[in-house]
Amino acid sequence: MALRPIDLAREHGLSTQAVRNYEEAGVLPPAARSAHGYRRYDERHAVALRAFLALLPGYGHQAATAIMRAVHADALPEALRLVDEGHALLAEDRRTLEAVRTALDHLPPAGADEPTADGPATGGSTTGTHIGPLAHRLGLHPATLREWERAGLVTPSRDARTGYRVYAPEQVRELLLAEQLRRGGHGLARTAEILHRLRTAGSPEALRPTLAAWQDRLTARGRALLAGAAALHAYLDLPRPPGANRSGA
């Protein structure tokens, strides 16, 4: 059955120009043309468009476009690799969330066993811990803490008399969390992002509702990946047009 651009567009509330743009981008297979040059789509184009739009929520526009382009270029292994990458990224985000939960569970209570500097810190009004004792507590070299500072994990103040770094109690707790994440295999950029979440929440306990919302987003993303993969599978199962070759997986 021949379909017009408007027929595909109406199903999804799109403009006909959007449908034409998707075809030109390789998201849809090339359309046949009438004797007067008008595009003539068919059910295969309709299913391809459904597959692409189903891929969008879980994979994003760039990856969804790349997947459909690979399918239409008879590069099925590449399309499946991109699908796998979407699930791998989700799995990594799940591991990060679990690492944060575990790290929060193992943080000492605020004020418990906080090491202090040898005397008052900046301006003599605040106490904290210097880099040496803190590095010893974390089992790290002081150079590692300086690297973490350059990466933006924490920015200690300076002792007004000596110029030494002084870490406030809340920064010590943040670095305890950072060390938990580091041992879990998470890089500095991801760790800095998590510490930012902690500061925004205000405390580890206040962060837990954020973690619950994070979990909800991961669950929604997982379902979106499944829906997109199912729609893509339905498209791949359609009979290929005469002369088209399907590459192997």
C-alpha positions in Angstrom: 0.0 0.0 0.0 1.5 3.4 -1.0 1.8 5.9 1.7 2.4 9.7 1.5 4.7 11.7 3.7 1.6 13.1 5.4 0.4 9.6 6.3 3.6 8.8 8.1 3.7 12.2 9.8 0.2 12.1 11.1 0.7 8.9 13.0 3.4 10.5 15.2 2.4 14.2 15.2 5.3 15.1 12.9 5.6 17.5 10.0 6.0 16.1 6.5 9.3 18.0 6.4 10.5 16.0 9.4 9.6 12.7 7.6 11.5 13.9 4.5 14.5 14.9 6.7 14.6 11.5 8.3 14.7 9.9 4.9 17.5 12.1 3.8 19.4 11.4 7.0 19.2 7.6 6.4 16.8 7.0 9.2 14.3 5.7 6.6 15.1 3.7 3.6 15.0 5.6 0.3 11.5 6.2 -1.0 10.3 5.3 -4.5 9.1 8.2 -6.6 6.0 8.6 -8.7 6.0 9.6 -12.3 5.7 13.2 -11.1 8.5 12.9 -8.6 6.4 12.5 -5.5 7.7 10.3 -2.7 5.9 7.0 -2.3 6.4 5.3 1.1 5.1 1.9 2.1 4.6 -0.1 5.3 8.3 -0.7 5.5 8.9 3.0 5.9 6.2 3.3 8.5 7.8 0.5 10.6 11.2 2.0 10.2 9.9 5.3 11.5 8.3 3.6 14.5 11.5 1.9 15.2 13.5 5.1 15.1 11.1 7.0 17.3 11.1 4.0 19.8 14.9 4.1 19.9 15.0 7.8 20.7 14.1 7.8 24.4 16.6 5.2 25.4 19.5 5.7 23.0 19.2 9.4 22.2 19.0 11.1 18.7 22.7 10.5 17.7 22.8 6.8 18.6 19.3 6.1 17.2 20.2 7.8 13.9 23.5 5.8 13.7 21.6 2.5 14.4 19.1 3.1 11.6 21.8 4.3 9.2 23.8 1.1 9.9 20.7 -1.0 9.2 20.0 0.7 5.9 23.7 0.4 4.9 23.5 -3.4 5.4 25.9 -3.1 8.4 23.8 -5.1 10.9 26.8 -6.0 13.1 27.5 -2.2 13.5 23.9 -1.5 14.3 23.9 -4.3 17.0 27.1 -3.0 18.4 25.5 0.4 18.9 22.5 -1.3 20.6 24.9 -3.2 22.9 26.7 0.1 23.8 23.4 1.6 25.0 22.9 -1.3 27.4 26.5 -1.2 28.5 26.2 2.4 29.4 23.1 1.7 31.4 24.9 -1.1 33.2 27.8 1.2 34.1 25.4 3.8 35.4 23.7 1.1 37.6 27.1 0.1 38.9 27.9 3.8 39.8 24.6 4.1 41.6 25.2 1.0 43.6 28.8 2.2 44.4 27.4 5.5 45.8 24.8 3.6 47.9 27.5 1.3 49.3 29.9 4.2 49.9 27.2 6.2 51.8 26.4 3.1 53.9 30.1 2.9 55.0 30.6 6.6 55.7 31.2 7.3 59.4 28.6 9.6 61.1 29.3 13.3 60.8 31.8 14.3 63.5 32.9 10.8 64.3 36.6 10.3 64.5 37.4 13.4 62.4 41.2 14.1 62.5 42.2 17.7 63.2 45.1 19.9 62.1 47.9 20.7 64.5 46.4 23.9 65.6 43.8 26.3 64.2 43.3 26.5 60.4 42.6 29.5 58.2 42.3 32.7 60.3 42.4 30.5 63.5 38.7 30.1 63.4 38.2 26.6 61.9 39.8 23.3 62.5 40.4 20.6 60.0 43.1 18.1 58.9 46.3 18.6 57.0 47.1 16.6 53.8 49.6 14.2 55.5 47.2 12.8 58.2 44.4 12.7 55.7 46.4 10.8 53.1 47.5 8.4 55.8 43.9 7.8 56.9 42.9 7.1 53.3 45.9 5.0 52.6 46.9 7.3 49.8 50.0 9.3 48.9 49.6 13.1 49.4 50.3 13.5 45.7 47.1 11.7 45.0 45.1 14.1 47.1 46.7 17.0 45.2 45.7 15.3 41.9 42.1 15.0 43.2 42.2 18.7 44.0 43.3 19.5 40.5 40.4 17.3 39.2 37.9 19.4 41.2 36.9 16.8 43.8 37.6 19.1 46.8 39.3 22.5 47.2 40.9 22.7 50.7 41.5 26.0 52.4 45.0 27.1 53.4 46.4 27.6 56.9 46.9 31.3 57.4 50.2 30.8 59.2 51.9 28.0 57.2 50.1 28.0 53.9 49.4 24.2 54.3 46.2 22.7 52.9 43.5 22.2 55.5 40.5 19.9 54.8 37.3 20.7 56.6 35.4 17.8 58.2 32.8 17.8 55.4 35.6 17.6 52.9 37.2 14.7 54.7 33.8 12.8 54.4 33.6 13.7 50.8 37.1 12.2 50.2 36.2 9.1 52.2 33.3 8.7 49.7 35.7 9.4 46.8 38.1 6.7 48.0 35.2 4.2 48.1 34.3 5.1 44.5 37.9 5.0 43.4 38.3 1.5 44.8 35.1 0.6 42.9 36.8 1.5 39.7 35.1 4.9 39.0 37.2 7.7 37.4 37.8 11.1 38.7 35.2 12.8 36.4 32.4 10.5 37.6 33.5 10.8 41.2 33.5 14.6 41.0 30.0 14.5 39.6 28.8 12.4 42.5 30.4 14.7 45.0 28.6 17.6 43.4 25.3 15.7 43.9 26.2 15.3 47.5 27.0 19.0 48.0 23.7 19.9 46.3 21.7 17.6 48.5 23.4 19.0 51.6 24.2 15.7 53.4 24.5 12.0 52.8 21.0 11.3 54.1 19.6 14.2 52.1 21.2 12.6 49.0 19.2 9.3 49.4 16.0 10.7 47.8 18.2 11.9 44.9 19.5 8.3 44.6 15.9 7.0 44.6 15.1 9.4 41.7 18.3 8.3 40.0 17.1 4.7 40.3 13.8 5.6 38.8 15.4 7.3 35.8 17.6 4.2 35.2 14.6 2.0 35.4 12.7 4.2 32.8 15.8 4.2 30.6 16.1 0.4 30.8 12.5 0.0 29.7 13.0 2.5 26.9 16.0 0.5 25.7 13.9 -2.6 25.7 11.1 -0.9 23.8 13.5 0.5 21.2 15.2 -2.9 20.7 11.8 -4.6 20.3 10.7 -2.0 17.6 14.0 -2.4 15.9 13.6 -6.2 15.9 10.2 -5.9 14.4 11.7 -3.8 11.6 14.5 -6.2 11.0 12.0 -9.1 10.7 10.2 -7.4 7.7 10.9 -9.0 4.3 13.7 -7.2 2.5 12.9 -5.5 -0.8 14.1 -7.5 -3.9 17.8 -7.2 -4.5 18.6 -6.1 -0.9 21.2 -8.1 1.0 21.1 -8.6 4.7 24.6 -8.6 6.3 25.3 -11.2 8.9 25.4 -10.6 12.7 
